Amino acid sequence: MPDSEFWDAMKADRKKSKDRKRNAMHNIAKKMRIEHRLIFPNEGTCLLDGRVYYYAQKRTARVKGTKEYIDIGGFQNFVNVYARSR
């Protein structure tokens, strides 16, 4: 396999992975019935209640107005911690 084909395949796999993460975030939001509380400014970022950001690629969360990032295991854990503490 030439290098160009390899890198093209890697690029396609990364895109599919990002799509799966985005779809998972939307599906979890629908399942937990909180999609009305979420805003998705871009593909990998979620804003909950206008106060807490979740970054899917880094799996971190940040409260709006602060610079401190909190490690979160995944979107489901983010929802469990921040959506229920309202």
Phi, psi and omega in degrees: 000124177294158182302320183297321178293321179299312182291328176295320178294319177298318179298317179295321178295320178297318179297317178297321179296317178296320179297318179297319178297316181296315179296322178296319179298316180294319181294319178295319179298318178294317182298321182270001178056048178235015183298336177288344180264354185251145172233136179249092181298327174209186188297323187253010184233143179227139177243119182259125178055021179068016183225340183230126177266145171235128180252112188293320184291323181267349185053049178232161177232155179212133175282134183301132180097353178244165179253359183275128177261139181246128178289128179235140183296325182181181184295322179299317178294320177303313180295317180298322183280311190265329182283331181273343184274010183285000000 
